[in-house]
């Protein structure tokens, strides 16, 4: 990898972290149900540069977000790291078109809550400060276990969020000049 490519990757990775933080914050402030968009930069980096860059962007996003606004975000770095690795491996094997984006979004919609739910329940008792807390409380009050009550709203929102995020990246990826999307970067 030459200096020009490495500089491009580092700048793009930094921008991807900013994209994650800005989109996640804006969607959170707007209280858009079932949508977070806080992994768009991770997904984009993973598609362009592979799983390890995606994992780095994902992990650093949560650490930086945790230091800037909410320390509760830091343990969820594991989710964002997994998103980067999964998307990067899929994009490395197949072209990240609309079909691949939808399938990847469905995979992420299951994997992300499988990693995030234990963090939410065992570290925070299920309450993490987002819209899912309303559903979590209702499910606990209706007799569900804490794990089940934390998992159901997460998988529901992730089905919408991860598919939408992957589709958005797929559409944007196809608009980037080919010289920037070469796997040889």
C-alpha positions in Angstrom: 0.0 0.0 0.0 1.5 3.3 -1.0 1.3 6.6 1.0 -1.4 8.0 -1.3 -3.7 5.1 -0.7 -2.9 4.9 3.0 -3.7 8.7 3.4 -7.0 8.2 1.5 -8.0 5.3 3.7 -7.1 7.2 6.9 -9.0 10.3 5.9 -12.0 8.3 4.7 -12.0 6.3 7.9 -12.0 9.5 10.0 -14.9 10.8 7.9 -16.7 7.5 8.4 -16.4 7.8 12.1 -17.8 11.4 11.9 -20.7 10.1 9.6 -21.6 7.4 12.2 -21.6 10.0 15.0 -23.5 12.7 13.1 -26.1 10.4 11.6 -26.6 8.6 14.9 -27.0 11.9 16.8 -29.3 13.5 14.3 -31.6 10.4 14.1 -31.5 10.2 17.9 -32.5 13.8 18.3 -35.3 13.4 15.8 -36.5 10.3 17.6 -37.1 8.4 14.4 -38.5 5.0 15.4 -36.7 1.9 14.4 -33.8 3.8 12.8 -30.3 4.7 14.1 -28.0 5.0 11.1 -25.1 5.0 13.4 -23.3 2.2 11.4 -23.4 3.8 7.9 -19.8 4.9 8.1 -18.7 1.5 9.4 -20.5 -0.3 6.6 -19.1 2.1 4.0 -15.5 1.6 5.2 -15.9 -2.1 5.4 -17.3 -2.3 1.8 -14.5 -0.1 0.5 -11.5 -1.3 2.5 -12.4 -4.6 4.1 -13.3 -6.1 7.4 -10.4 -4.8 9.6 -10.9 -1.1 8.5 -14.6 -1.5 9.1 -14.0 -3.0 12.5 -11.6 -0.1 13.4 -14.1 2.5 12.3 -16.9 0.8 14.2 -14.9 0.4 17.4 -13.5 3.9 17.4 -16.9 5.4 16.7 -18.3 4.0 19.9 -15.2 4.9 22.0 -15.2 8.5 20.7 -19.0 8.8 21.0 -18.7 7.5 24.5 -16.0 10.0 25.4 -17.9 12.9 23.8 -21.5 12.3 25.0 -22.5 9.0 26.6 -20.1 6.5 28.2 -22.8 3.9 27.8 -21.9 3.7 24.1 -18.4 2.3 24.7 -19.4 -1.4 25.5 -21.5 -1.4 22.4 -18.3 -1.0 20.3 -18.3 -4.8 20.1 -21.5 -4.6 18.0 -20.1 -2.0 15.7 -16.8 -4.0 15.4 -18.8 -7.1 14.4 -20.8 -5.0 11.8 -17.5 -4.0 10.2 -16.1 -7.5 10.1 -19.3 -9.1 8.7 -19.9 -6.4 6.1 -16.2 -6.4 5.1 -16.1 -10.2 4.6 -19.3 -10.2 2.6 -18.2 -7.3 0.4 -14.9 -9.0 -0.1 -16.6 -12.2 -1.4 -19.6 -10.6 -3.4 -20.3 -7.4 -5.1 -22.1 -5.1 -2.7 -25.2 -4.5 -4.8 -28.8 -4.1 -3.7 -29.4 -7.8 -3.2 -26.2 -8.2 -1.2 -27.1 -5.1 0.9 -30.5 -6.5 1.8 -29.0 -10.0 2.7 -26.2 -8.3 4.7 -28.8 -6.1 6.5 -30.8 -9.2 7.5 -27.7 -10.9 8.8 -26.7 -7.8 10.8 -30.3 -7.5 12.1 -29.8 -10.8 13.9 -26.1 -10.6 14.8 -26.2 -7.1 16.2 -28.9 -7.8 18.8 -27.3 -11.1 19.7 -24.2 -9.2 20.7 -25.9 -6.0 22.0 -28.6 -7.6 24.1 -26.2 -9.3 26.6 -24.4 -6.0 26.9 -27.7 -4.1 27.5 -29.0 -6.6 30.0 -25.9 -7.6 32.0 -24.2 -4.2 32.0 -27.2 -1.9 32.1 -30.1 -4.1 33.3 -31.8 -3.6 29.9 -32.3 0.2 30.0 -29.9 2.0 27.6 -31.5 5.3 27.0 -33.1 4.9 23.6 -36.6 4.4 22.2 -36.3 0.6 22.8 -36.5 1.3 26.5 -40.3 1.9 26.2 -40.8 -1.5 24.6 -38.4 -3.1 27.0 -40.4 -1.8 30.0 -43.7 -2.9 28.5 -42.4 -6.4 27.8 -40.9 -6.8 31.3 -44.2 -5.6 32.8 -46.0 -8.2 30.7 -43.9 -11.0 32.2 -41.1 -11.4 29.7 -37.6 -12.1 31.0 -35.1 -9.2 30.9 -33.1 -10.8 28.1 -36.2 -11.4 26.0 -37.6 -8.0 26.7 -34.3 -6.4 25.6 -33.9 -8.7 22.5 -37.3 -8.3 20.9 -37.2 -4.5 20.4 -33.6 -4.6 19.3 -34.1 -7.2 16.6 -37.2 -5.3 15.4 -35.4 -2.0 15.1 -32.3 -3.6 13.7 -34.3 -5.2 10.8 -35.3 -1.7 9.7 -32.0 0.1 10.6 -29.4 -2.4 9.3 -31.3 -3.1 6.0 -31.7 0.7 5.4 -28.1 1.4 6.3 -26.8 -1.3 4.0 -29.1 -0.2 1.1 -28.0 3.4 1.6 -24.3 2.4 1.4 -25.0 0.2 -1.6 -26.6 3.1 -3.5 -23.8 5.5 -2.5 -21.1 2.9 -3.3 -22.4 2.7 -6.9 -22.0 6.5 -7.3 -18.3 6.6 -6.3 -15.8 6.8 -9.1 -14.4 3.4 -9.9 -10.8 4.5 -9.1 -11.9 4.8 -5.4 -13.8 1.5 -5.3 -11.0 -0.8 -6.5 -10.4 -3.6 -4.0 -6.7 -3.2 -4.5 -6.6 0.0 -2.3 
